[in-house]
């Protein structure tokens, strides 16, 4: 009975914390044609940002591709982010092939198609396709694909694919694939 309650409690969190469904009918965003250099820009896809550097350096806003230090309110329509990504709210829609590589810190939580590195979220960490590295969250760590590495969360650590490494949720650790 307790095991069933733990599993149900962990899965009940999924609809609220899971990233947007990548098959909701929207096409994946096109990659940017050129990096912005110390100017504010909006490409019509919600990528308004103030970028200091030629594709690397310091970015304030939703730059789709960036290497360096990036501060953003809501990660949405990402391509590839390398370095330190600090975000303040629940991620928007991101294509399954979007990537955040390095250190991710989120007040709500980091989210992208694929997350690689060390990622910390007060509420959750979430990936549409795959997680690799160390993921720590207050409520849930959720991968709609594989989870490889360490996933720690206050309530549930969930993988719709296989889970390789250490998965620890205080109420539930769930994998629809193999757990090794």
Contact map, one row per residue, 1 for C-alpha under 8 A:
111110000000000000000000000000000000000000000000000000000000000000000000000000000000000000000000000000000000000000000000000000000000000000000000000000000000000000000000000000000000
111111000000000000000000000000000000000000000000000000000000000000000000000000000000000000000000000000000000000000000000000000000000000000000000000000000000000000000000000000000000
111111100000000000000000000000000000000000000000000000000000000000000000000000000000000000000000000000000000000000000000000000000000000000000000000000000000000000000000000000000000
111111110000000000000000000000000000000000000000000000000000000000000000000000000000000000000000000000000000000000000000000000000000000000000000000000000000000000000000000000000000
111111111000000000000000000000000000000000000000000000000000000000000000000000000000000000000000000000000000000000000000000000000000000000000000000000000000000000000000000000000000
011111111100000000000000000000000000000000000000000000000000000000000000000000000000000000000000000000000000000000000000000000000000000000000000000000000000000000000000001100000000
001111111110000000000000000000000000000000000000000000000000000000000000000000000000000000000000000000000000000000000000000000000000000000000000000000000000000000000000001111000000
000111111111000000000000000000000000000000000000000000000000000000000000000000000000000000000000000000000000000000000000000000000000000000000000000000000000000000000000000000000000
000011111111100000000000000000000000000000000000000000000000000000000000000000000000000000000000000000000000000000000000000000000000000000000000000000000000000000000000001100000000
000001111111110000000000000000000000000000000000000000000000000000000000000000000000000000000000000000000000000000000000000000000000000000000000000000000011100000000000001110000000
000000111111110000000000000000000000000000000000000000000000000000000000000000000000000000000000000000000000000000000000000000000000000000000000000000000001000000000000000000000000
000000011111111000000000000000000000000000000000000000000000000000000000000000000000000000000000000000000000000000000000000000000000000000000000000000000000000000000000000000000000
000000001111111110000000000000000000000000000000000000000000000000000000000000000000000000000000000000000000000000000000000000000000000000010000000000000000000000000000000000000000
000000000111111111000000000000000000000000000000000000000000000000000000000000000000000000000000000000000000000000000000000000000000000000000100000000000000000000000000000000000000
000000000001111111000000000000000000000000000000000000000000000000000000000000000000000000000000000000000000000000000000000000000000000000000000000000000000000000000000000000000000
000000000000111111000000000000000000000000000000000000000000000000000000000000000000000000000000000000000000000000000000000000000000000000000000000000000000000000000000000000000000
000000000000111111100000000000000000000000000000000000000000000000000000000000000000000000000000000000000000000000000000000101000000000000010100000000000000000000000000000000000000
000000000000011111110000000000000000000000000000000000000000000000000000000000000000000000000000000000000000000000000000000001000000000000000100000000000000000000000000000000000000
000000000000000011111000000000000000000000000000000000000000000000000000000000000000000000111000000000000000001100000000000001110000000000000000000000000000000000000000000000000000
000000000000000001111100000000000000000000000000000000000000000000000000000000000000000000011100000000000000000000000000000000010000000000000000000000000000000000000000000000000000
000000000000000000111111000000000000000000000000000000000000000000000000000000000000000000001000000000000000000000000000000000010000000000000000000000000000000000000000000000000000
000000000000000000011111110000000000000000000000000000000000000000000000000000000000000000001111000000000000000000000000000000010000000000000000000000000000000000000000000000000000
000000000000000000001111110000000000000000000000000000000000000000000000000000000000000000000000000000000000000000000000000000000000000000000000000000000000000000000000000000000000
000000000000000000001111110000000000000000000000000000000000000000000000000000000000000000000000000000000000000000000000000000000000000000000000000000000000000000000000000000000000
000000000000000000000111111000000000000000000000000000000000000000000000000000000000000000000000000000000000000000000000000000000000000000000000000000000000000000000000000000000000
000000000000000000000111111100000000000000000000000000000000000000000000000000000000000000000000000000000000000000000000000000000000000000000000000000000000000000000000000000000000
000000000000000000000000111110000000000000000000000000000000000000000000000000000000000000000000000000000000000000000000000000000000000000000000000000000000000000000000000000000000
000000000000000000000000011111000000000000000000000000000000000000000000000010000000000000000110000000000000000000000000000000000000000000000000000000000000000000000000000000000000
000000000000000000000000001111100000000000001000000000000000000000000000000011100000000000000010000000000000000000000000000000000000000000000000000000000000000000000000000000000000
000000000000000000000000000111110000000000000000000000000000000000000000000000000000000000000000000000000000000000000000000000000000000000000000000000000000000000000000000000000000
000000000000000000000000000011111000000000000000000000000000000110000000000000100000000000000000000000000000000000000000000000000000000000000000000000000000000000000000000000000000
000000000000000000000000000001111110000000000000000000000000000110000000000000000000000000000000000000000000000000000000000000000000000000000000000000000000000000000000000000000000
000000000000000000000000000000111110000000000000000000000000000000000000000000000000000000000000000000000000000000000000000000000000000000000000000000000000000000000000000000000000
000000000000000000000000000000011111000000000000000000000000000000000000000000000000000000000000000000000000000000000000000000000000000000000000000000000000000000000000000000000000
000000000000000000000000000000011111100000000000000001100000000000000000000000000000000000000000000000000000000000000000000000000000000000000000000000000000000000000000000000000000
000000000000000000000000000000000111111110000000011111100000000000000000000000000000000000000000000000000000000000000000000000000000000000000000000000000000000000000000000000000000
000000000000000000000000000000000011111000000000001111100000000000000000000000000000000000000000000000000000000000000000000000000000000000000000000000000000000000000000000000000000
000000000000000000000000000000000001111100000000011110000000000000000000000000000000000000000000000000000000000000000000000000000000000000000000000000000000000000000000000000000000
000000000000000000000000000000000001111110000000111100000000000000000000000000000000000000000000000000000000000000000000000000000000000000000000000000000000000000000000000000000000
000000000000000000000000000000000001011111000001111000000000000000000000000000000000000000000000000000000000000000000000000000000000000000000000000000000000000000000000000000000000
000000000000000000000000000000000001001111100011110000000000000000000000000000000000000000000000000000000000000000000000000000000000000000000000000000000000000000000000000000000000
000000000000000000000000000000000000000111111111100000000000000000000000000000000000000000000000000000000000000000000000000000000000000000000000000000000000000000000000000000000000
000000000000000000000000000000000000000011111111000000000000000000000000000000000000000000000000000000000000000000000000000000000000000000000000000000000000000000000000000000000000
000000000000000000000000000000000000000001111110000000000000000000000000000000000000000000000000000000000000000000000000000000000000000000000000000000000000000000000000000000000000
000000000000000000000000000010000000000001111110000000000000000000000000000010000000000000000000000000000000000000000000000000000000000000000000000000000000000000000000000000000000
000000000000000000000000000000000000000001111111000000000000010000000000000110000000000000000000000000000000000000000000000000000000000000000000000000000000000000000000000000000000
000000000000000000000000000000000000000011111111100000000000111100000000000010000000000000000000000000000000000000000000000000000000000000000000000000000000000000000000000000000000
000000000000000000000000000000000000000111100111110000000000111000000000000000000000000000000000000000000000000000000000000000000000000000000000000000000000000000000000000000000000
000000000000000000000000000000000000001111000011111000000011111000000000000000000000000000000000000000000000000000000000000000000000000000000000000000000000000000000000000000000000
000000000000000000000000000000000001011110000001111100000011100000000000000000000000000000000000000000000000000000000000000000000000000000000000000000000000000000000000000000000000
000000000000000000000000000000000001111100000000111111101111101000000000000000000000000000000000000000000000000000000000000000000000000000000000000000000000000000000000000000000000
000000000000000000000000000000000001111000000000011111011110000000000000000000000000000000000000000000000000000000000000000000000000000000000000000000000000000000000000000000000000
000000000000000000000000000000000001110000000000001111111100000000000000000000000000000000000000000000000000000000000000000000000000000000000000000000000000000000000000000000000000
000000000000000000000000000000000011100000000000001111111000000000000000000000000000000000000000000000000000000000000000000000000000000000000000000000000000000000000000000000000000
000000000000000000000000000000000011100000000000001011111000000011100000000000000000000000000000000000000000000000000000000000000000000000000000000000000000000000000000000000000000
000000000000000000000000000000000000000000000000000111111100000001110000000000000000000000000000000000000000000000000000000000000000000000000000000000000000000000000000000000000000
000000000000000000000000000000000000000000000000001111111110000001111000000000000000000000000000000000000000000000000000000000000000000000000000000000000000000000000000000000000000
000000000000000000000000000000000000000000000000001110011111000000011100000000000000000000000000000000000000000000000000000000000000000000000000000000000000000000000000000000000000
000000000000000000000000000000000000000000000000111100001111101001011110000000000000000000000000000000000000000000000000000000000000000000000000000000000000000000000000000000000000
000000000000000000000000000000000000000000000000111000000111111000000111000000000000000000000000000000000000000000000000000000000000000000000000000000000000000000000000000000000000
000000000000000000000000000000000000000000000011111000000011111000000111100000000000000000000000000000000000000000000000000000000000000000000000000000000000000000000000000000000000
000000000000000000000000000000000000000000000111100000000001111100000001111100000000000000000000000000000000000000000000000000000000000000000000000000000000000000000000000000000000
000000000000000000000000000000000000000000000011101000000011111111000000000001000000000000000000000000000000000000000000000000000000000000000000000000000000000000000000000000000000
000000000000000000000000000000110000000000000010000000000000011111000000000111111000000000000000000000000000000000000000000000000000000000000000000000000000000000000000000000000000
000000000000000000000000000000110000000000000000000000100000001111100000000001111000000000000000000000000000000000000000000000000000000000000000000000000000000000000000000000000000
000000000000000000000000000000000000000000000000000000111010001111110100000000011100000000000000000000000000000000000000000000000000000000000000000000000000000000000000000000000000
000000000000000000000000000000000000000000000000000000111000000011111100000000001110000000000000000000000000000000000000000000000000000000000000000000000000000000000000000000000000
000000000000000000000000000000000000000000000000000000011110000001111100000000000111000000000000000000000000000000000000000000000000000000000000000000000000000000000000000000000000
000000000000000000000000000000000000000000000000000000001110000000111110000000000011100000000000000000000000000000000000000000000000000000000000000000000000000000000000000000000000
000000000000000000000000000000000000000000000000000000000111100001111111000000000011110000000000000000000000000000000000000000000000000000000000000000000000000000000000000000000000
000000000000000000000000000000000000000000000000000000000011100000001111100000000000111000000000000000000000000000000000000000000000000000000000000000000000000000000000000000000000
000000000000000000000000000000000000000000000000000000000001110000000111111000000000111100000000000000000000000000000000000000000000000000000000000000000000000000000000000000000000
000000000000000000000000000000000000000000000000000000000000110000000011111000000000001110000000000000000000000000000000000000000000000000000000000000000000000000000000000000000000
000000000000000000000000000000000000000000000000000000000000010000000001111100000000001111110000000000000000000000000000000000000000000000000000000000000000000000000000000000000000
000000000000000000000000000000000000000000000000000000000000010000000001111111000000001001110100000000000000001100000000000000000000000000000000000000000000000000000000000000000000
000000000000000000000000000000000000000000000100000000000000010100000000011111000000000000111100000000000000000000000000000000000000000000000000000000000000000000000000000000000000
000000000000000000000000000110000000000000001110000000000000000100000000001111100000000000011110010000000000000000000000000000000000000000000000000000000000000000000000000000000000
000000000000000000000000000010000000000000000000000000000000001110000000001111111000000000000110011000000000000100000000000000000000000000000000000000000000000000000000000000000000
000000000000000000000000000010100000000000000000000000000000000110000000000011111000000000000010111000000000000000000000000000000000000000000000000000000000000000000000000000000000
000000000000000000000000000000000000000000000000000000000000000111000000000001111100000000000000011110000000000000000000000000000000000000000000000000000000000000000000000000000000
000000000000000000000000000000000000000000000000000000000000000111100000000001111110100000000000001110000000000000000000000000000000000000000000000000000000000000000000000000000000
000000000000000000000000000000000000000000000000000000000000000001110000000000011111100000000000000111000000000000000000000000000000000000000000000000000000000000000000000000000000
000000000000000000000000000000000000000000000000000000000000000000111100000000001111100000000000000011100000000000000000000000000000000000000000000000000000000000000000000000000000
000000000000000000000000000000000000000000000000000000000000000000011100000000000111110000000000000001111000000000000000000000000000000000000000000000000000000000000000000000000000
000000000000000000000000000000000000000000000000000000000000000000001111000000001111111000000000000101111000000000000000000000000000000000000000000000000000000000000000000000000000
000000000000000000000000000000000000000000000000000000000000000000000111000000000001111100000000000000011100000000000000000000000000000000000000000000000000000000000000000000000000
000000000000000000000000000000000000000000000000000000000000000000000011111000000000111110000000000000011111110000000000000000000000000000000000000000000000000000000000000000000000
000000000000000000000000000000000000000000000000000000000000000000000001110000000000011111000000000000000111100000000000000000000000000000000000000000000000000000000000000000000000
000000000000000000000000000000000000000000000000000000000000000000000000110000000000001111100000000000000111100000000000000000000000000000000000000000000000000000000000000000000000
000000000000000000000000000000000000000000000000000000000000000000000000011000000000000111110000000000000001111000000000000000000000000000000000000000000000000000000000000000000000
000000000000000000100000000000000000000000000000000000000000000000000000011100000000000011111100000000000000111100000000000000000000000000000000000000000000000000000000000000000000
000000000000000000110000000000000000000000000000000000000000000000000000011110000000000001111100000000000000000000000000000000000000000000000000000000000000000000000000000000000000
000000000000000000111100000000000000000000000000000000000000000000000000000110000000000000111110000000000000000000000000000000000000000000000000000000000000000000000000000000000000
000000000000000000010100000100000000000000000000000000000000000000000000001111000000000000111111010000000000000110000000000000010000000000000000000000000000000000000000000000000000
000000000000000000000100000110000000000000000000000000000000000000000000000011100000000000001111110000000000000110000000000000010000000000000000000000000000000000000000000000000000
000000000000000000000100000000000000000000000000000000000000000000000000000000000000000000000111110000000000000111000000000000011000000000000000000000000000000000000000000000000000
000000000000000000000000000000000000000000000000000000000000000000000000000000100000000000000011111000000000000011000000000000001000000000000000000000000000000000000000000000000000
000000000000000000000000000000000000000000000000000000000000000000000000000011110000000000000111111100000000000111000000000000000000000000000000000000000000000000000000000000000000
000000000000000000000000000000000000000000000000000000000000000000000000000001111000000000000000111110000000000111110000000000000000000000000000000000000000000000000000000000000000
000000000000000000000000000000000000000000000000000000000000000000000000000000011100100000000000011111010000000101110000000000000000000000000000000000000000000000000000000000000000
000000000000000000000000000000000000000000000000000000000000000000000000000000011110000000000000001111110000000000111000000000000000000000000000000000000000000000000000000000000000
000000000000000000000000000000000000000000000000000000000000000000000000000000000111100000000000000111110000000000011110000000000000000000000000000000000000000000000000000000000000
000000000000000000000000000000000000000000000000000000000000000000000000000000000011100000000000000011111000000000001110000000000000000000000000000000000000000000000000000000000000
000000000000000000000000000000000000000000000000000000000000000000000000000000000001111000000000000111111100010000001111000000000000000000000000000000000000000000000000000000000000
000000000000000000000000000000000000000000000000000000000000000000000000000000000001111000000000000000111110110000000011100000000000000000000000000000000000000000000000000000000000
000000000000000000000000000000000000000000000000000000000000000000000000000000000000011110000000000000011111110000000001110000000000000000000000000000000000000000000000000000000000
000000000000000000000000000000000000000000000000000000000000000000000000000000000000001110000000000000001111100000000000111000000000000000000000000000000000000000000000000000000000
000000000000000000000000000000000000000000000000000000000000000000000000000000000000001111000000000000000111110000000000111100000000000000000000000000000000000000000000000000000000
000000000000000000000000000000000000000000000000000000000000000000000000000000000000001111100000000000001111111000000001111111000000000010000000000000000000000000000000000000000000
000000000000000000000000000000000000000000000000000000000000000000000000000000000000001001100000000000011101111100000011100111000000000000000000000000000000000000000000000000000000
000000000000000000100000000000000000000000000000000000000000000000000000001000000000000001100000000000000000111110100000000011110000000000000000000000000000000000000000000000000000
000000000000000000100000000000000000000000000000000000000000000000000000001001000000000000100111011100000000011111100000000001110000000000000000000000000000000000000000000000000000
000000000000000000000000000000000000000000000000000000000000000000000000000000000000000000000111111000000000001111100000000000111100000000000000000000000000000000000000000000000000
000000000000000000000000000000000000000000000000000000000000000000000000000000000000000000000001111100000000000111110000000000111111000000000000000000000000000000000000000000000000
000000000000000000000000000000000000000000000000000000000000000000000000000000000000000000000000001110000000001111111010000000100111000000000000000000000000000000000000000000000000
000000000000000000000000000000000000000000000000000000000000000000000000000000000000000000000000001111000000000001111100000000000011100000000000000000000000000000000000000000000000
000000000000000000000000000000000000000000000000000000000000000000000000000000000000000000000000000011110000000000111110000000000001110000000000000000000000000000000000000000000000
000000000000000000000000000000000000000000000000000000000000000000000000000000000000000000000000000001110000000000011111000000000000111000000000000000000000000000000000000000000000
000000000000000000000000000000000000000000000000000000000000000000000000000000000000000000000000000001111000010000101111100010000000011100000000000000000000000000000000000000000000
000000000000000000000000000000000000000000000000000000000000000000000000000000000000000000000000000000011100110000000111110110000000001110000000000000000000000000000000000000000000
000000000000000000000000000000000000000000000000000000000000000000000000000000000000000000000000000000001111110000000011111110000000000111000000000000000000000000000000000000000000
000000000000000000000000000000000000000000000000000000000000000000000000000000000000000000000000000000000111100000000001111100000000000011100000000000000000000000000000000000000000
000000000000000000000000000000000000000000000000000000000000000000000000000000000000000000000000000000000011100000000000111110000000000011110000000000000000000000000000000000000000
000000000000000010000000000000000000000000000000000000000000000000000000000000000000000000000000000000000001110000000001111111000000000111111100000000001000000000000000000000000000
000000000000000000000000000000000000000000000000000000000000000000000000000000000000000000000000000000000000111000000011101111100000001110011100000000000000000000000000000000000000
000000000000000011100000000000000000000000000000000000000000000000000000000000000000000000000000000000000000111100000000000111110000000000001110000000000000000000000000000000000000
000000000000000000100000000000000000000000000000000000000000000000000000000000000000000000000000000000000000001111100000000011111110000000000111100000000000000000000000000000000000
000000000000000000111100000000000000000000000000000000000000000000000000000000000000000000000111000000000000001111000000000001111100000000000011100000000000000000000000000000000000
000000000000000000000000000000000000000000000000000000000000000000000000000000000000000000000001100000000000000011000000000000111110000000000011110000000000000000000000000000000000
000000000000000000000000000000000000000000000000000000000000000000000000000000000000000000000000000000000000000011100000000000111111000000000011111000000000000000000000000000000000
000000000000000000000000000000000000000000000000000000000000000000000000000000000000000000000000000000000000000001110000000000101111100000000010111110000000000000000000000000000000
000000000000000000000000000000000000000000000000000000000000000000000000000000000000000000000000000000000000000001111000000000000111110000000000001110000000000000000000000000000000
000000000000000000000000000000000000000000000000000000000000000000000000000000000000000000000000000000000000000000011100000000000011111000000000000111000000000000000000000000000000
000000000000000000000000000000000000000000000000000000000000000000000000000000000000000000000000000000000000000000001110000000000001111100000000000011100000000000000000000000000000
000000000000000000000000000000000000000000000000000000000000000000000000000000000000000000000000000000000000000000000111000010000000111110001000000001110000000000000000000000000000
000000000000000000000000000000000000000000000000000000000000000000000000000000000000000000000000000000000000000000000011100110000000011111001000000000111000000000000000000000000000
000000000000000000000000000000000000000000000000000000000000000000000000000000000000000000000000000000000000100000000001111110000000001111111000000000011100000000000000000000000000
000000000000000000000000000000000000000000000000000000000000000000000000000000000000000000000000000000000000000000000000111100000000000111110000000000001110000000000000000000000000
000000000000000000000000000000000000000000000000000000000000000000000000000000000000000000000000000000000000000000000000011100000000000011111000000000001111000000000000000000000000
000000000000100010000000000000000000000000000000000000000000000000000000000000000000000000000000000000000000000000000000001110000000000011111100000000001111110000000000100000000000
000000000000000000000000000000000000000000000000000000000000000000000000000000000000000000000000000000000000000000000000000111000000001110111110000000111001110000000000000000000000
000000000000010011000000000000000000000000000000000000000000000000000000000000000000000000000000000000000000000000000000000111100000000000011111000000000000111000000000000000000000
000000000000000000000000000000000000000000000000000000000000000000000000000000000000000000000000000000000000000000000000000001111110000000001111111000000000011110000000000000000000
000000000000000000000000000000000000000000000000000000000000000000000000000000000000000000000000000000000000000000000000000000111100000000000111110000000000001110000000000000000000
000000000000000000000000000000000000000000000000000000000000000000000000000000000000000000000000000000000000000000000000000000111110000000000011111000000000001111000000000000000000
000000000000000000000000000000000000000000000000000000000000000000000000000000000000000000000000000000000000000000000000000000001110000000000011111100000000001111110000000000000000
000000000000000000000000000000000000000000000000000000000000000000000000000000000000000000000000000000000000000000000000000000000111000000000010111110100000001011110000000000000000
000000000000000000000000000000000000000000000000000000000000000000000000000000000000000000000000000000000000000000000000000000000011100000000000011111000000000000111000000000000000
000000000000000000000000000000000000000000000000000000000000000000000000000000000000000000000000000000000000000000000000000000000011110000000000001111100000000000011100000000000000
000000000000000000000000000000000000000000000000000000000000000000000000000000000000000000000000000000000000000000000000000000000000111000000000000111110000000000001110000000000000
000000000000000000000000000000000000000000000000000000000000000000000000000000000000000000000000000000000000000000000000000000000000011100001000001011111000100000000111000000000000
000000000000000000000000000000000000000000000000000000000000000000000000000000000000000000000000000000000000000000000000000000000000001110001000000001111100100000000011100000000000
000000000000000000000000000000000000000000000000000000000000000000000000000000000000000000000000000000000000000000000000000100000000000111111000000000111111100000000001110000000000
000000000000000000000000000000000000000000000000000000000000000000000000000000000000000000000000000000000000000000000000000000000000000011110000000000011111000000000000111000000000
000000000100000000000000000000000000000000000000000000000000000000000000000000000000000000000000000000000000000000000000000000000000000001110000000000001111100000000000111100000000
000000000110000000000000000000000000000000000000000000000000000000000000000000000000000000000000000000000000000000000000000000000000000000111000000000001111110000000001111111000000
000000000100000000000000000000000000000000000000000000000000000000000000000000000000000000000000000000000000000000000000000000000000000000011100000000111011111000000011100111000000
000000000000000000000000000000000000000000000000000000000000000000000000000000000000000000000000000000000000000000000000000000000000000000011110000000000001111100000000000011100000
000000000000000000000000000000000000000000000000000000000000000000000000000000000000000000000000000000000000000000000000000000000000000000000111111000000000111111100000000001111000
000000000000000000000000000000000000000000000000000000000000000000000000000000000000000000000000000000000000000000000000000000000000000000000011110000000000011111000000000000111000
000000000000000000000000000000000000000000000000000000000000000000000000000000000000000000000000000000000000000000000000000000000000000000000011111000000000001111100000000000111100
000000000000000000000000000000000000000000000000000000000000000000000000000000000000000000000000000000000000000000000000000000000000000000000000111000000000001111110000000000111110
000000000000000000000000000000000000000000000000000000000000000000000000000000000000000000000000000000000000000000000000000000000000000000000000011100000000001011111110000000101111
000000000000000000000000000000000000000000000000000000000000000000000000000000000000000000000000000000000000000000000000000000000000000000000000011110000000000001111100000000000111
000000000000000000000000000000000000000000000000000000000000000000000000000000000000000000000000000000000000000000000000000000000000000000000000000111000000000000111110000000000011
000000000000000000000000000000000000000000000000000000000000000000000000000000000000000000000000000000000000000000000000000000000000000000000000000011100000000000111111000000000000
000000000000000000000000000000000000000000000000000000000000000000000000000000000000000000000000000000000000000000000000000000000000000000000000000001110000100000101111100010000000
000000000000000000000000000000000000000000000000000000000000000000000000000000000000000000000000000000000000000000000000000000000000000000000000000000111001100000000111110110000000
000000000000000000000000000000000000000000000000000000000000000000000000000000000000000000000000000000000000000000000000000000000000000000010000000000011111100000000011111110000000
000000000000000000000000000000000000000000000000000000000000000000000000000000000000000000000000000000000000000000000000000000000000000000000000000000001111000000000001111110000000
000001101100000000000000000000000000000000000000000000000000000000000000000000000000000000000000000000000000000000000000000000000000000000000000000000000111000000000000111110000000
000001101100000000000000000000000000000000000000000000000000000000000000000000000000000000000000000000000000000000000000000000000000000000000000000000000011100000000001111111000000
000000100100000000000000000000000000000000000000000000000000000000000000000000000000000000000000000000000000000000000000000000000000000000000000000000000001110000000011111111100000
000000100000000000000000000000000000000000000000000000000000000000000000000000000000000000000000000000000000000000000000000000000000000000000000000000000001111000000000000111110000
000000000000000000000000000000000000000000000000000000000000000000000000000000000000000000000000000000000000000000000000000000000000000000000000000000000000011111100000000011111110
000000000000000000000000000000000000000000000000000000000000000000000000000000000000000000000000000000000000000000000000000000000000000000000000000000000000001111000000000001111100
000000000000000000000000000000000000000000000000000000000000000000000000000000000000000000000000000000000000000000000000000000000000000000000000000000000000001111100000000000111110
000000000000000000000000000000000000000000000000000000000000000000000000000000000000000000000000000000000000000000000000000000000000000000000000000000000000000011110000000000111111
000000000000000000000000000000000000000000000000000000000000000000000000000000000000000000000000000000000000000000000000000000000000000000000000000000000000000001111000000000101111
000000000000000000000000000000000000000000000000000000000000000000000000000000000000000000000000000000000000000000000000000000000000000000000000000000000000000000111000000000000111
